Amino acid sequence: MITTICLIILVFAILHKPAGRLLDSLKGVDWKKFSDTAWMRIKSFAAGAGRSATRLLLIFYYTLTSEQLSTLEKALLYASIIYIAVPRDLLPRRVFGLLGLVDDAAVGAWVYNKIQKSITHAVLQKADDTLNEWFGAEKVRGTRVRRVD
């Protein structure tokens, strides 16, 4: 139920429609429980999507777990993680190919724009540390990025 409410809030926010009553229904939600669900979705997504595609979701996840966010920001972050990480969405990647990636990218870019002020250096570092743990460390030399195994 909470996932559905968050996804509806995401749609309302993109369309610039008020979602006050829906936001009220999220007051008192245990976001730790839902961040655990998001984490599992991100781990599954990462296996097939790779390092670059996973970074944004990790940034969203670590921002979601910070305390200073509003209920709206938490709902947007959670909804975008689920929307991008779960293969069933408005335009499924398996059915629509590149177009199915475009809607995911648009949602990710829109939410990033909305919450970018809440993304701290610590969040970026945690995301990069997790990527290094999952995919191996990257070593930067000149303008090329090389993977170190």
Secondary structure by P-SEA (a helix, b strand, c coil): caaaaaaaaaaaaaacccaaaaaaaacccaaaaaaaaaaaaaaaaaaccccccaaaaaaaaaaaacccccaaaaaaaaaaaaaaacccccccccccaaaaaaaaaaaaaaaaaaccccccaaaaaaaaaaaaaaccbbbbcccbbbbcc
